[in-house]
């Protein structure tokens, strides 16, 4: 049975790898050396060629890193690497909580050490080459140390609680874990911008002036209570721009990247903010949160059914069953379900983007939102002709041309 499970896990990993390569091939088939007619007026010839090169370089780099990860995990499975780490951990402690923390700590640290050179290359070579990188070596190192700290405190803390529940509550483990995870998710939604973001970025209230006045005016007219508008120093790491809505209830806030403000007109910025407000007014944030909680509940329920089976641990090379080996094996077996749910989630997300665009077009105006989307896409060197299958699987937002076409319906000047 253990051998069969191992073969199933290897087959799942192999199929997932092949599926990703097929998606990459389909997406690359849409590239062209000359500016396609549908992109004229959005891209200039030289900028378009640069965007194609950016996509090509990132795809090749992604294939390299994912191929190395694929080979590494296959070798770990075939030669019992996870079982070896389990045995190493057991030589230090047999306490289930400490075993789990040490096991995933070793795997996480090893994975981070192996991936860091590629991450450095992506940041300081690829992003630098195309003019996006603003990260200094000092900032990169500090980000890495802060990330380790958060993984240790938050990730380690949650893992310890889950292992403890597993050992004291038996079959109800999944329910208690679900309650804790839900409470943690709600807490993070409310306080992420005030507790986590300041560790990495500075946020300051948007200064008084025409932009703030126009945003507040639109918020009043659309019935959106807006107390917090912040500007974040995104230029500290990248020239790419963004805006997002975070928090729930009295903790909700709108955050603008300083790079966004620099590159866009007041009308365009208000249109972008109208889109973000549209997500809130259409209850997209709440719907996404509920679905995420339900997804987690289903996953934990299934985990609760299978975690006690020793075959899961033994399939990965362990001599004794344990929570940490069981959860790792379950995670590998669960990946097809996760892929399907991810595709369904992306489909819903794309529909929500259309709805938020429509809200912004009706309540404010379509043209400035179109202009802002064009600028964002060009400045990010986005691939504007992705393959439909790639979009269906991977895109949480509709492609630019589809969004522009959708917004044309709300144009009153045509």
N, C-alpha and C positions, 0 to 999 in steps of 0.2 A: 504493500500500500504506500509506504514511504517513497519507494522508487517511482511509482506511478505519479504521485503528487509532484515529485521533483521534475519529471518529464513534462507534466502539465505546466508547471511554473516556467520552465525553460521555453516551452512552446509559446506561452503567452508573451514572454519578453521578446522572443524572436519575431512573432507576428506584429507586435507593437512597433518594433524597430523597422520592419519592412513596410508597414503601413505609413509610418512617418516619411520614409524615403520616397514612397509613391506620391505622397502629398507634395513633397518638395519638387519632384520631377514635374508634376502637373503644373505647379505654380511657376516653375522656371520656363515651361513651355509657352507662357504668355508674354515673356519678355521680348522686346524688339530693339533693334539698333537705331531705328528711326522713330521720331515722335509720331505716335498714332493720332489720327484725325480727331478722335474724341477728347484728346488731352490738350489740343491746341487752345490757347487762351488760359490754360492753367499752368502748364510747364513751358519753359523755353527750351530750345533744342539742347543747349549745353547743360542746363540743370536736369533735364530729363535723363541724359546720358549718365550724369553723376548719380542720379537716383537708381538707375539700373545697375551701375557698378556697386553701389552700396548694398543693394539687395543681393547681388551675386556674391560679394565678399562675405556677407553675413550668413548666407545659405551654406557656402563651403565651410565656413568656420563652425557653423552649427552641426553640419554633418560630421566634421572631424571630432568635435567634443562628444556628440551623442554616440558616435561609433566607439570611441575609447571607453565611454561609460558602459556601453553594451558589452564590450569584450571583458571589461573588469568584472561586471556582475556575473557574467556567465562563468568566468574562471572561479569566482568566489563560490558559485553554486556547485560546479563540477568537482572542484578540489576540496570542498568542505570548509571554505574560509570562514563562514559564519559560525559553523560548529567549533572551529578552532578558537574564535574570539569568545564564544560562550564558555568553552573550557578554561580559557585564560581568566575570564571574569570570575568563574567559580573557584579559582585558586586563591582569590582575594577575599571573597565573601559568598555566603549562601543566603543572605537576606534578600528576599525577592525585590524589594524596592531598590536597594543598592545595586543588585545585579542588573536590573533594567537600566538604571541611570548610567552605570559604567559601560554596559553593552552599547547603548545608543550614543553615549558620549564618545566612545572609541570610534564607532562608525562615522559619526558626524564630524569628528575632528579629522579623521583620515580622508573623508570625502572633501572636506574644505581645503585641506593641504594639497590634495591632488588637483582640485579645480582652480585654486588661486592663480597659478601661472597663466591659465587660459583666461581667467577673469581680468587679470592685469593686461594681457595682450588685447582683449576686447576693448578695454577702457582706454589704455594709453597708446595703442597702435591703431586699431580700426576706428574708434570714435574720434581719436585725434586726427587721423588722416582725413576724415570727412568734415572736420571743423566743429564737432559737437562737444568734445571733452573740455571740461573746465575743472575737473578734479585734480587736486595736487596730490603728490605722494603722501604728504602728511594727513590730508583729509581721508585718503583711501585707508591708511593704516588705522586711524581713529574710528572710521566706520566699521572696519573689520573687528576691532576690539569691542566696540559697543554692540555689534551684532552677536558676538560670542557671549557677552554678558546677558543680553536679552534671552538668547537661546537657553543659557544656563538657568536663569531665574524663572522665566515664564514657561519655556518648554519643559525644563526639568521639573518645575513645580507641578505642572499639569500631569506629566507622566507619573510622578510619585503618587499623586492623588489617585490616578486611575489604577495603578498597581495595588495600592492599599485597598481600594474598593473591591477589586477583583479577589483579594485574599480574605476579606471579611464579609462580603455580601453574597458570594456564590452566584446563583443564576440571575440575581438582580443587578449585577455589576454594570450591565449596559445602561440601565435606567438611571442609576446614580451618576454614572459618567456623563450621560446625556444632560442631566440637570446642571451639573457643574460646568460642562462645556458651553451650554446655552447661556448660563449666567455670566461666564467669562466673556463670551462673544458680545453680549449686550453691554457689558461694562466697557469693553474695548471700543465698541461703536460710539459710546458716549464720551469717552475720555482719551481716545487715541491721539487726537490733535493737541491735547493739553499735557499728556504724560509722555508719549513716545516721540512725537514729531520734534519737540524741543531738544531732544538728545542729538538730533542730526541737523536740524535747520532752525533758523531764526524766523519767527513770525511776528509781524507787526500790523496793527490796524491800518487799513487803507486811509491815507491822509485825506483831509478835507479838500474838496475841489470839485470840478465838473464831473469827473468820473464817479466819485462817491455819490454825488447828488443825483446823477442819472440812474445809478443802480438802486438807490433808496426810493426814488420816484417810481421806478418800474415795480419794485417789490410792493409798495403801497397799492399801486393800481391793480396788481394781480392778486392781492389778498395774502401776501406772504410776509409773515412777521420775521424781519431780519434785524438781528442785533449785532451780529459779528461778521465783518468783512475783513479778511486778513490777506496780507501779501507775504509770500514765502520766498526765501532767497534760493530759488531753484538754480540760478546762474552759478551757484557755488560748485555745482557738479556738472551741469550740462547746459548747452545753449537751447535745448529743446524746451518747448513751452507747454503748459497745461493749466487746467483749473479743475477743482473738484469740490463736491459737497460732502460734508462729514457731520457725524453726530446725529442725535435724535432729541426730540423735545427741546428743552431750554438750552441744550448743549450744541445745537446745530449751528454750523458756520459754513461760510463760503470762503474758499481759499484760492487766490490767484497767484500764479508764478510771476515773479518780477520780469522774466523773459517774455511772458504773454503781454504784460502791460507795455513793454518796450516796443513790441512789434505790431500792435493793433490799435485801431482807432477807438474812440469812446463808444461809437455805435456798435462796432464789432464786439467789444468787450461786454457791453450790456446784452447783446444777442447771445453770447456764450453763457453768460450768467442766467439769462432767461431759459436757456436749455437746461441748465443745472436745476433751476427752480422747478422746471417742468417735471423733472424726475421726482421731486418731492411732492408736487401737487397731484401727480398721477399715482402716487403711492408706490413707486417702483422700488424705493429703498426698503419699505416695509415688506413688500412682496418678496424681494430678493432675500431678506433676512429670514422670513418664514420658511421659504424653500430650502435655504441653507441649513436651518435647524432641523427640518424634516429629513433632509439628506443625511445629516449627521446621525440622527436618530435611527434611520434604517441601517446605516453602516454599523453603528454600535450594536444594534440588535443582532445583525448577522454575525458580528464578531463574537457576541456573547454565546451564540449557538455553536461556534466552531473552536473557540479559544481553548476549550478543555481537551480537545483531541490531541493526543501525543504525536500522532502522525505528522501534524504540521511542523512541530519542532524537529522531529527526526528527519523529515524530508530535507531540511537545511543542514543536516549533519550533526545535530545535537544528540547526545546520548540520553539526556533527560528532558522531559517536557518543562517548559517555562513560559511565563507570560510574554517576555520580550521576544523569544524565538517564534512563538505562536502569532504574535501581532505582526511580525515582519513577514512571515509566510502568508498570512491573511492579506496583508497589504499588496503583496505581489499577485495573489490570486484575484483580488478585488479590482485590479486595474482595468479590465475590460468594462466592468460595470461603471467605474469612475469615468472612463472615456465616453460611454453612452450618455451618462448624466451630464457630463461637461458639454457635449454636443447639444443636448436639449436646453441646457442653461444658456449657452451662447445664442441659440435660436430665440429664446425669450428675451435675452439682452438686446439683440438686434431690433426686435419689435419695440422694446422700450425706447431705444434710441430714436426710432422713427416718431414715436408718440411725443417724446420730449422736443424733437425738432418741430413737430407740428404745433406744440404749445408755444414755443418761442416765436414761430412764424405768425401765429394768430394773435398772440398777446403783444408782440413787439413788431418784428418785421422779418421777412425771409431773406432779403438780399444781404444785409450785413452779416447774418449767420453764414450764408453761402460764402461770402468773401472771407470770413474768419476761417472757415473750414478749408478753403483753398490755400490760404496762407500757411495754416498749420501743416497741411499735407506736404506742401512744397518745401517749407523750412525743415521738415523732418525727413525729407527725401523719401516719402512713402511710395510704396508700389501701388499705383492707382489702377492696375489691371490684374488683380489677383484671380486665380482660377476659381470658378464657382464652388468646386468641391472643397478647395482649401478654405474658402470663406465659410462654408457650411460647417466645417469641422473646427476651425481655429478662431474665427473672428467673433469677438463680442460686440463689435460695431459694424454697421454696414459699410461697404466700400464707399469712397467719396462720391463717385459718379452716381451711385444709387441714391445717396442722400441729397445730392444736388437736384437730381430728377424729381425726387419726392418733394423737395422744397419749392420747386418751380410751380407746383400746383397752388401755392399760396401767394405767388407773386401778383400784385395788383397793377404792376407797371408793364405787364406784357399782355 
